[in-house]
């Protein structure tokens, strides 16, 4: 099942309609080999606890330790009120994956820009 990606959620309030530009980068890795099949980390944006609204997936070949970066962006619309945008992740492949920490060669972050209408 999908799980909330730690630290990649954002809550904001708007007094009217707004467009929300969301951009994220995650750095999944795998270092297992069972027996060296690819794994498929999938990431989803969720607005206000509703259904998943976007899917971003990347295959990572098994075998040697592998680090990649997945970057994506999306433009959402919302009405007045307090809203929360979250990034969720799920493995839909054979091997497990983790997320690299923020360091000199990889980062996990989400940027949110609220554009009042």
Secondary structure, 3 states (H helix, E strand, C coil): CCEEEEEEEEEEEECCCEEEEEEEEECEEECCCCCCCCEEEEEEEEECCCCEEEEEEEEECCCCCEECCEEEEEEEEECCEEEEEEEEEEECCCCCCEECCCCCCCCCEEEEEEEEC
